[in-house]
Amino acid sequence: MKRMNLITTLTLLGVLVLAACTSSASAATDWTMGISAEMAADTPITAYLTYGVNSSANDGDDEFDKDAPLADPSGFDAYFDEPGVGYEGRLKVNLKSVGTPKNWTLMVFAPKTKTVNVSWTSGDILSNAEMQIRELDLDTNEPVGSAIDMKAQDLITITGGTYSPTIKRYGITATTIPHLQP
């Protein structure tokens, strides 16, 4: 009888260890980052956005993606541009499948003479991930200027023109670096 209880206990323990390993493996691959765009005004307007990866998500339209609201009447707007997903490709939450590298496109509209600050918490970036943001040409989608290391810098400022709004497109790229085993 004691032998049977010991076997049952060891089997149960093995199942629990296996479940814990599976759970922690999923937790190690799933991550999200917040990014905000705030337009300075008497009453500041802020768009809160989230991007990341989830082991249950796919790179297309799924239940993890959330539509962005329409642009503010002032012309201020910020969203992830994902053609074919959400309402006209406008997302406030954009989660993709696990893998590396992963790319997101951020659109920001600064009304004329207004300033928009795009910020993130660099300390939230995983230690085994490299994350860069880079301006993209609006017409060609080609990179413009240098990539910004999102761990080293946590703010981009966009100023609307004197006579017209300023529209910026940014590519965010996340690359996971495997941890080296000792």
C-alpha positions as CSV (number, residue, x, y, z in Angstrom):
1,M,0.0,0.0,0.0
2,K,2.8,2.4,0.9
3,R,4.5,1.5,-2.4
4,M,1.3,2.4,-4.3
5,N,1.0,5.8,-2.5
6,L,4.7,6.5,-3.3
7,I,4.2,5.8,-7.0
8,T,1.0,7.9,-7.1
9,T,2.7,10.7,-5.3
10,L,5.7,10.6,-7.6
11,T,3.5,10.5,-10.7
12,L,1.5,13.5,-9.5
13,L,4.7,15.3,-8.7
14,G,6.0,14.6,-12.2
15,V,2.8,15.9,-13.8
16,L,3.0,19.1,-11.6
17,V,6.7,19.7,-12.6
18,L,5.8,19.2,-16.3
19,A,2.9,21.6,-16.0
20,A,5.1,24.2,-14.3
21,C,7.8,23.8,-17.0
22,T,5.2,24.2,-19.7
23,S,3.7,27.3,-18.0
24,S,7.1,29.0,-17.5
25,A,8.2,28.3,-21.0
26,S,5.1,30.1,-22.3
27,A,5.6,32.9,-19.9
28,A,9.2,33.3,-21.0
29,T,8.0,33.8,-24.7
30,D,5.0,36.0,-24.1
31,W,5.6,39.7,-23.5
32,T,3.9,43.1,-24.0
33,M,5.1,46.7,-24.0
34,G,3.2,49.9,-23.5
35,I,3.9,53.0,-25.6
36,S,2.1,56.3,-25.3
37,A,1.7,59.3,-27.5
38,E,0.7,62.5,-25.7
39,M,-0.3,65.8,-27.4
40,A,0.6,68.8,-25.2
41,A,-2.4,71.0,-24.8
42,D,-4.5,72.7,-22.1
43,T,-6.0,69.3,-21.6
44,P,-3.4,66.8,-22.8
45,I,-4.7,64.0,-25.1
46,T,-3.0,60.6,-24.8
47,A,-3.2,57.5,-26.8
48,Y,-2.1,54.4,-24.9
49,L,-0.9,51.5,-27.1
50,T,0.3,48.0,-26.5
51,Y,2.3,45.7,-28.6
52,G,4.1,42.4,-28.0
53,V,3.9,38.6,-28.6
54,N,1.7,35.9,-27.3
55,S,2.1,32.2,-27.8
56,S,-1.6,31.9,-28.7
57,A,-1.7,34.9,-31.1
58,N,-1.1,34.9,-34.8
59,D,0.3,37.7,-37.0
60,G,-3.1,38.3,-38.6
61,D,-6.4,39.3,-37.2
62,D,-7.3,37.6,-33.9
63,E,-8.9,38.2,-30.5
64,F,-5.7,39.6,-29.1
65,D,-5.8,42.7,-31.4
66,K,-7.9,45.7,-30.4
67,D,-9.1,48.4,-32.7
68,A,-7.9,52.0,-32.1
69,P,-10.5,54.7,-31.7
70,L,-10.9,57.3,-34.5
71,A,-8.6,60.3,-34.6
72,D,-9.3,63.1,-32.2
73,P,-11.1,66.1,-33.8
74,S,-7.9,68.2,-33.3
75,G,-6.2,65.9,-35.8
76,F,-4.1,64.1,-33.1
77,D,-3.8,60.4,-33.7
78,A,-1.6,57.4,-32.9
79,Y,-2.1,53.8,-33.7
80,F,-0.4,50.6,-35.0
81,D,-0.9,50.3,-38.7
82,E,-1.6,46.7,-39.6
83,P,-3.3,46.5,-43.1
84,G,-6.1,44.0,-43.2
85,V,-6.5,43.9,-39.4
86,G,-9.0,45.8,-37.3
87,Y,-10.8,48.9,-38.4
88,E,-8.9,50.1,-41.5
89,G,-5.7,48.6,-40.0
90,R,-5.9,50.8,-37.0
91,L,-4.9,49.0,-33.7
92,K,-4.4,50.1,-30.2
93,V,-3.3,46.6,-29.2
94,N,-1.2,44.6,-31.6
95,L,0.0,41.2,-30.4
96,K,1.8,38.8,-32.8
97,S,2.9,35.2,-32.7
98,V,6.0,34.1,-31.0
99,G,9.1,34.4,-33.1
100,T,12.0,36.7,-34.0
101,P,12.3,39.3,-35.3
102,K,8.9,40.9,-35.0
103,N,7.9,44.2,-36.6
104,W,5.2,46.8,-35.8
105,T,4.4,50.0,-37.6
106,L,3.4,53.0,-35.5
107,M,1.6,56.0,-37.0
108,V,1.6,59.4,-35.2
109,F,-0.2,62.6,-36.3
110,A,0.8,65.9,-34.7
111,P,-1.7,68.7,-35.6
112,K,-0.2,72.0,-36.8
113,T,1.8,73.8,-34.2
114,K,1.2,71.0,-31.6
115,T,3.9,68.8,-30.0
116,V,3.4,65.1,-29.5
117,N,5.7,63.1,-27.2
118,V,5.9,59.3,-27.9
119,S,7.3,57.5,-24.9
120,W,7.9,54.0,-23.5
121,T,9.5,52.6,-20.4
122,S,12.9,51.3,-21.5
123,G,13.3,49.3,-18.3
124,D,10.3,47.1,-19.3
125,I,12.2,45.7,-22.3
126,L,13.3,42.1,-21.7
127,S,17.0,41.7,-20.9
128,N,17.3,39.1,-23.7
129,A,15.6,41.4,-26.3
130,E,16.9,44.1,-28.6
131,M,14.3,46.7,-29.5
132,Q,14.7,49.5,-32.0
133,I,12.4,52.2,-33.4
134,R,13.2,53.9,-36.7
135,E,11.4,56.5,-38.8
136,L,10.0,55.2,-42.1
137,D,9.4,57.2,-45.3
138,L,5.6,57.7,-45.6
139,D,5.6,56.9,-49.4
140,T,8.2,54.1,-49.7
141,N,8.1,52.7,-46.2
142,E,12.0,52.6,-46.4
143,P,14.0,53.5,-43.2
144,V,14.9,57.2,-42.7
145,G,17.8,58.1,-40.4
146,S,19.3,56.0,-37.7
147,A,17.7,53.3,-35.6
148,I,17.0,54.3,-32.0
149,D,17.9,51.7,-29.3
150,M,14.7,51.7,-27.2
151,K,16.7,50.6,-24.1
152,A,18.9,53.7,-24.4
153,Q,16.2,56.2,-25.3
154,D,12.6,56.4,-24.2
155,L,11.2,59.5,-25.9
156,I,10.6,60.8,-29.4
157,T,9.2,64.3,-29.9
158,I,7.2,65.3,-33.0
159,T,6.1,68.9,-33.7
160,G,3.4,69.8,-36.1
161,G,4.2,72.2,-38.9
162,T,3.4,75.9,-38.8
163,Y,0.7,75.5,-41.5
164,S,0.1,71.8,-41.7
165,P,0.1,68.7,-39.5
166,T,3.2,66.4,-39.3
167,I,2.6,62.7,-39.9
168,K,5.3,60.2,-38.9
169,R,5.6,56.5,-39.5
170,Y,7.9,54.4,-37.3
171,G,9.0,50.8,-37.5
172,I,9.5,49.0,-34.3
173,T,11.6,45.8,-34.4
174,A,12.0,43.3,-31.6
175,T,14.7,40.6,-31.7
176,T,15.0,38.0,-29.0
177,I,18.6,37.0,-28.2
178,P,18.9,33.4,-26.8
179,H,20.5,33.3,-23.4
180,L,23.8,31.6,-23.4
181,Q,24.1,28.5,-21.2
182,P,27.0,28.5,-18.8
